[in-house]
Amino acid sequence: MNSADGEKFWDGILAAYGEIALKSDRVRGRFVSKLKSNIREAFAARGLDVRVRHRWSRILVDGLDDIDLGCRVASRIFGLKYIAPYRYVGLNDLESFMRDNASKLLDGVESFAVRVRRTGMHSFTSRDLERSVGGIVKEVSGIRVDLDNPDRTIYVEVHDSECYVYTDRVEAPGGLPLGASSRVVSLVSGGIDSPVATWLMMKRGCPVTMLFAYFPFGGDESDLRRFLAVARILRDWHIGEEIRVYSYRHDNALKEIRRLADGYTCVLCRRMMYRVACRVAEMEGAKAIVTGENLAQVASQTLDNLYVVDEASTLPVLRPLIGFEKEDSVRMARMIGTYEASTMPVSSGCRPIKGCWARPRKPTTRAIFDRVRELESMIDVDRLVGEALSSLRDLSNLL
């Protein structure tokens, strides 16, 4: 919104955080400091030099010529709950501001409401100010008040003698600032589920190292291209910390496992992936492994099988999607932007394929430790892990 003479109407962006406010003073201070740093980095990456201030439980971003661009940038920053273009008004000037700008604030709508959030010592309540401002706006604009279902809401946040006025809230991802938690290694296939699981761990403040187990069948690398397309989208959310991306060759191990394991192929395959991921985690200083598995969505992900698979990992295995249905993952993938990339066709070199080429016809749903140990004794696990690590490839420069 611009004034009649073309000057910028909004002063900057007001950003609200949610969960951070519930932390102790010491932790909150650390998280807010990291959040401000991530905001600065997000704008600096666009060549924008902004001023970032913390005012009570809000963060103000000033110095923007393009407020719409600023909102798009800020809406991808973890730790922020919502953002809004704001106008600063002194409390004593609020009445005159509303008289002068009511029509601009309500341009094109037929009803409105006023919501006030107030902190500090005042002679009036939030409800008193809502009535007062609402009465002025109605008088000046002639637009009716609708407290239940307004076309537009005028928000007024009052802190002592300061007022911040805005009308539009843009949702942000919430959670914790990226970097507030330790790094994790995420096994990302490029399909629908694992990118969503990765995004959810980023939302909990974890910087991510993505690891792709590459087992091509046909040689056209379409599965690798799909993974990289997904990784680029996740990179755009990974603001404030370095994202790292690796692939390794998993096909030799999978061929040996498939030759011996039959119905146990999926279980032994996952155990091998976890071993490689743990070794990569050692290199990266990561504290956990992340997967897109959810309980019983496919035959290999029963609780019995997950119990057996976990034993191969020396680190905690985090499964953010454990209780999701497929529709939940699809909905989130569409929201974060990975769905289209995740559903790119993957070819065997001559025809599209669906799923893993090594998947057994009847995968076991109740893996038994003794049988797993017997099968793994027939292959040289240490050699296969060593071969996988020797094939490790840093793909970060391809994003």
matplotlib code that plots the C-alpha trace (Angstrom):
import matplotlib.pyplot as plt

x = [0.0, 1.4, 0.2, -1.3, 2.0, 3.7, 5.6, 5.9, 3.0, 4.4, 7.4, 8.7, 7.8, 6.7, 7.5, 6.0, 7.5, 5.4, 7.1, 10.3, 8.3, 7.6, 11.3, 13.3, 14.8, 18.3, 17.1, 14.8, 17.6, 19.8, 17.0, 16.0, 19.6, 19.9, 16.5, 17.7, 20.9, 19.0, 16.7, 19.7, 21.3, 18.0, 17.9, 21.6, 21.4, 19.0, 21.4, 19.3, 20.8, 18.1, 17.8, 16.6, 15.3, 13.8, 10.9, 9.1, 8.0, 8.2, 11.0, 11.0, 12.6, 13.2, 15.0, 13.0, 12.0, 10.0, 7.7, 6.1, 9.6, 10.5, 7.4, 8.2, 11.7, 10.7, 7.8, 10.4, 12.3, 11.9, 11.0, 8.6, 4.9, 3.6, 4.8, 3.0, 3.7, 3.4, 3.1, 4.5, 2.3, 2.9, 0.0, -0.9, -1.2, -3.2, -6.6, -5.4, -3.7, -6.9, -8.9, -6.4, -5.8, -9.0, -10.0, -6.5, -6.5, -10.0, -9.8, -12.0, -13.7, -17.3, -16.7, -13.9, -12.9, -10.3, -8.1, -5.8, -2.9, -1.6, 1.4, 2.5, 0.6, -2.3, -5.5, -7.5, -8.1, -7.5, -11.3, -11.6, -9.1, -10.9, -14.1, -12.5, -10.5, -13.4, -15.8, -13.4, -12.8, -16.5, -17.3, -14.6, -15.0, -18.7, -17.7, -19.6, -18.1, -18.3, -16.6, -17.4, -16.4, -14.8, -13.5, -10.4, -9.0, -7.1, -4.5, -3.1, -0.2, 0.5, 3.6, 3.8, 3.6, 4.4, 1.7, 2.2, -0.7, -1.1, -3.9, -2.4, -0.8, 1.4, 1.9, 5.4, 6.6, 6.9, 9.0, 12.5, 15.3, 17.4, 20.6, 18.9, 19.3, 22.1, 22.7, 21.1, 21.8, 18.6, 18.2, 16.4, 15.3, 13.7, 10.2, 7.3, 7.9, 11.6, 11.8, 8.8, 10.5, 13.6, 11.6, 10.0, 13.4, 14.5, 11.4, 12.7, 15.9, 18.1, 20.6, 20.5, 23.0, 21.1, 22.3, 21.1, 21.6, 22.1, 21.3, 20.7, 19.2, 19.7, 22.1, 20.2, 20.5, 16.8, 16.5, 19.6, 18.1, 14.9, 16.8, 18.7, 15.5, 14.1, 17.3, 17.2, 13.8, 14.7, 17.8, 15.6, 14.1, 17.5, 18.2, 20.9, 23.0, 25.0, 23.1, 25.2, 24.3, 26.0, 25.3, 26.9, 26.6, 24.3, 23.9, 26.7, 25.5, 21.9, 22.8, 24.5, 21.7, 19.1, 20.9, 20.9, 18.1, 14.9, 12.1, 14.6, 16.0, 14.3, 15.3, 19.0, 19.0, 17.8, 20.3, 23.1, 21.8, 21.8, 25.4, 26.5, 24.5, 26.0, 29.5, 28.6, 27.1, 30.5, 32.1, 29.4, 29.1, 25.5, 23.5, 20.8, 19.6, 16.3, 14.1, 10.7, 9.4, 6.0, 4.4, 3.0, 2.6, 4.4, 5.1, 8.7, 7.9, 6.1, 7.0, 8.8, 10.9, 11.7, 12.8, 15.2, 16.4, 17.2, 19.7, 22.1, 22.3, 24.6, 22.6, 19.0, 16.7, 14.1, 10.9, 8.9, 6.2, 5.7, 2.0, 1.3, -1.0, 0.1, -2.4, -0.7, 2.7, 1.2, -0.5, 2.7, 4.8, 2.5, 2.7, 6.5, 6.9, 8.5, 5.6, 6.1, 9.8, 9.1, 6.7, 9.0, 9.1, 12.2, 13.4, 15.3, 17.0, 14.3, 11.0, 9.6, 9.7, 7.8, 9.4, 12.7, 13.9, 15.2, 12.0, 11.1, 7.8, 6.8, 8.8, 8.9, 6.7, 8.1, 11.9, 13.7, 17.1, 18.6, 17.7, 19.1, 22.4, 22.6, 22.1, 24.5, 27.2, 27.1, 28.1, 31.1, 29.2, 32.4, 33.6, 30.3, 30.2, 33.7, 32.9, 29.9, 31.9, 34.6, 32.0, 30.7, 30.2, 29.6, 26.8, 26.4, 27.9, 25.2, 22.4]
y = [0.0, 3.4, 6.9, 9.1, 10.8, 7.5, 7.4, 4.2, 3.7, 0.9, 1.5, -2.0, -5.6, -6.7, -10.3, -12.3, -15.4, -18.0, -20.9, -18.9, -16.7, -19.7, -20.3, -19.2, -15.7, -17.2, -19.5, -17.0, -14.4, -16.9, -18.0, -14.4, -13.5, -16.4, -15.5, -12.0, -13.3, -15.6, -12.7, -10.6, -13.4, -14.0, -10.4, -10.2, -13.1, -10.9, -8.0, -6.2, -4.3, -4.1, -3.0, -5.8, -4.8, -6.7, -4.8, -6.6, -9.9, -8.7, -8.3, -5.2, -5.3, -1.8, -0.2, -2.1, -0.4, -3.4, -4.6, -7.4, -8.9, -8.5, -10.4, -13.2, -13.5, -13.4, -15.9, -18.8, -18.1, -20.7, -19.3, -16.7, -17.3, -14.5, -11.3, -8.1, -4.8, -2.2, 1.5, 3.1, 5.6, 7.3, 6.6, 10.3, 10.4, 7.2, 9.0, 11.4, 8.7, 6.6, 9.6, 10.4, 6.8, 4.8, 4.7, 3.5, 0.8, -0.5, 0.1, -2.3, -4.0, -3.8, -4.7, -4.5, -5.2, -3.7, -5.9, -4.4, -6.1, -4.0, -4.2, -1.6, 0.7, 2.6, 4.2, 2.2, -1.4, -3.2, -3.4, 0.4, 1.2, -1.2, 0.6, 4.0, 3.2, 1.3, 4.2, 6.6, 4.3, 3.7, 7.4, 8.4, 5.5, 4.6, 0.9, -1.3, -3.2, -7.0, -8.6, -12.1, -12.3, -9.1, -8.6, -7.0, -6.6, -3.6, -4.7, -2.3, -3.4, -1.0, -1.1, 1.8, 4.9, 3.0, 1.8, -0.6, -0.7, -3.4, -5.1, -8.2, -11.2, -13.5, -17.0, -18.1, -21.6, -21.1, -23.5, -22.6, -20.7, -22.8, -23.5, -23.5, -27.3, -29.6, -30.8, -34.0, -36.3, -36.9, -39.8, -38.2, -40.3, -37.6, -39.1, -37.4, -38.4, -37.9, -34.2, -33.5, -35.2, -33.1, -29.9, -30.7, -31.2, -27.9, -26.4, -27.7, -25.7, -28.5, -27.7, -30.6, -32.7, -34.6, -38.0, -39.7, -43.5, -43.7, -47.1, -46.5, -49.0, -48.1, -45.2, -42.1, -40.5, -39.4, -40.4, -38.3, -35.3, -35.7, -35.7, -32.6, -30.8, -31.6, -30.6, -27.2, -26.5, -27.4, -25.3, -22.2, -22.9, -23.6, -20.0, -19.1, -22.3, -24.1, -27.0, -29.9, -32.6, -35.9, -39.0, -42.4, -45.5, -48.0, -50.4, -52.8, -53.4, -53.7, -56.3, -58.5, -58.1, -58.9, -62.0, -63.4, -61.8, -62.3, -61.1, -59.5, -57.3, -54.1, -54.6, -55.2, -52.4, -49.9, -51.2, -50.6, -47.1, -46.4, -47.5, -45.2, -42.3, -42.8, -42.6, -39.4, -38.0, -38.5, -36.4, -33.8, -33.6, -34.5, -35.9, -38.0, -39.7, -38.6, -40.7, -40.3, -43.6, -43.8, -46.7, -49.5, -47.3, -50.0, -53.6, -53.0, -50.3, -52.3, -51.8, -55.1, -54.2, -50.7, -52.2, -54.5, -51.7, -49.3, -51.7, -51.0, -47.3, -45.8, -42.6, -41.8, -42.3, -39.6, -40.2, -37.0, -38.7, -41.8, -41.2, -39.6, -40.9, -40.5, -37.7, -35.8, -36.0, -35.0, -32.0, -30.8, -31.5, -29.2, -26.5, -26.5, -26.8, -30.2, -32.2, -31.5, -32.3, -35.5, -36.8, -36.4, -39.6, -41.8, -44.0, -47.3, -46.0, -47.2, -46.9, -45.3, -47.3, -46.9, -47.9, -49.7, -52.2, -54.4, -54.7, -58.3, -59.7, -60.5, -58.4, -59.7, -57.7, -59.4, -59.4, -61.6, -60.6, -64.1, -64.3, -60.8, -61.6, -64.9, -63.1, -60.3, -62.9, -64.0, -60.6, -58.4, -55.6, -53.6, -53.9, -52.7, -49.7, -48.9, -49.0, -46.8, -44.2, -44.3, -43.4, -40.4, -37.4, -33.8, -32.4, -29.1, -27.1, -28.4, -26.8]
z = [0.0, -1.0, -0.2, -2.9, -3.7, -4.2, -0.9, 1.0, 3.4, 5.6, 7.8, 7.8, 8.8, 12.2, 12.9, 15.8, 17.3, 19.2, 21.0, 21.8, 24.2, 26.4, 27.1, 30.2, 30.0, 29.2, 26.5, 25.0, 24.8, 23.0, 20.6, 19.8, 19.1, 16.6, 15.1, 14.4, 12.9, 10.6, 9.5, 8.7, 6.7, 4.8, 3.6, 3.0, 0.6, -1.4, -1.3, 1.2, 4.1, 6.8, 10.4, 12.7, 16.2, 19.1, 20.8, 23.6, 22.0, 18.4, 15.9, 13.6, 10.2, 8.8, 5.8, 3.1, -0.1, -1.3, 1.6, -0.5, -1.2, 2.4, 3.5, 1.0, 2.4, 6.1, 5.6, 5.2, 8.4, 11.1, 14.5, 13.1, 13.6, 11.4, 9.8, 8.9, 7.1, 9.9, 10.5, 13.6, 15.4, 18.7, 21.1, 21.3, 17.5, 17.1, 16.8, 14.2, 12.2, 12.1, 10.9, 8.2, 7.0, 7.7, 4.0, 3.0, 5.6, 4.5, 0.8, -1.1, 1.9, 3.3, 6.9, 9.5, 13.1, 15.4, 17.6, 20.2, 21.9, 24.8, 27.2, 29.7, 32.1, 30.7, 31.9, 29.4, 28.6, 25.2, 24.8, 25.5, 22.7, 20.3, 20.8, 20.4, 17.3, 15.8, 16.3, 14.6, 11.6, 11.2, 11.4, 8.8, 6.4, 6.7, 6.6, 9.0, 12.0, 12.0, 14.9, 13.9, 10.3, 9.1, 5.6, 7.2, 10.7, 11.8, 14.4, 16.9, 19.1, 21.9, 24.0, 26.5, 24.2, 21.0, 18.6, 15.6, 13.2, 10.5, 8.6, 7.0, 8.6, 6.6, 8.1, 8.7, 9.6, 13.4, 15.5, 16.5, 14.8, 12.6, 14.5, 17.9, 18.0, 16.9, 13.4, 12.1, 9.2, 7.2, 4.8, 1.9, -1.0, -3.1, -2.6, -0.8, 2.9, 3.6, 2.5, 4.7, 7.7, 6.9, 6.9, 10.2, 11.8, 10.4, 12.0, 15.4, 14.9, 13.5, 10.7, 8.2, 6.4, 3.6, 2.6, -0.6, -1.0, -4.7, -6.3, -10.0, -12.3, -15.9, -15.5, -16.6, -13.1, -13.1, -9.4, -8.5, -10.4, -8.6, -5.2, -6.2, -7.2, -3.8, -2.0, -3.8, -2.5, 1.1, 0.8, 0.3, 3.7, 5.3, 6.3, 8.8, 8.7, 6.1, 4.5, 3.4, 0.8, 0.1, -1.9, -1.9, -4.0, -2.3, -5.3, -4.6, -1.0, -2.2, -4.8, -2.2, 0.3, -2.4, -3.5, 0.1, 2.1, 0.0, 2.3, 4.6, 1.8, 3.0, 6.7, 5.8, 3.3, 6.0, 8.5, 6.0, 5.3, 9.1, 9.5, 6.7, 8.0, 11.5, 10.0, 8.1, 11.3, 13.0, 10.2, 10.5, 14.3, 14.0, 16.9, 15.3, 12.1, 10.5, 8.2, 6.5, 7.9, 9.4, 11.2, 9.0, 5.9, 3.9, 4.8, 5.7, 8.3, 10.9, 14.5, 14.6, 11.6, 12.9, 16.2, 14.4, 12.1, 14.9, 16.4, 13.6, 14.5, 17.1, 17.2, 17.9, 14.9, 14.6, 12.6, 12.6, 10.4, 12.5, 13.0, 9.7, 7.0, 3.4, 2.9, 5.8, 4.0, 0.7, 2.2, 3.9, 0.8, -1.2, 1.5, 1.6, -2.2, -2.6, -3.9, -7.6, -7.4, -5.4, -8.0, -11.0, -12.9, -12.3, -15.2, -15.3, -18.4, -20.8, -18.8, -15.7, -12.5, -9.3, -6.0, -5.4, -8.0, -5.2, -3.2, -2.5, -3.6, 0.0, 2.4, 6.0, 8.4, 11.6, 11.4, 13.9, 15.2, 14.9, 11.3, 10.6, 12.3, 10.3, 7.0, 7.9, 8.8, 5.1, 3.9, 4.8, 6.5, 7.3, 3.7, 2.3, 4.7, 3.7, 0.0, 0.6, 2.4, -0.2, -2.8, -0.7, -2.9, -1.7, -3.8, -1.9, -4.8, -7.2, -5.3]

ax = plt.figure().add_subplot(projection="3d")
ax.plot(x, y, z, "-o")
ax.set_aspect("equal")
plt.show()
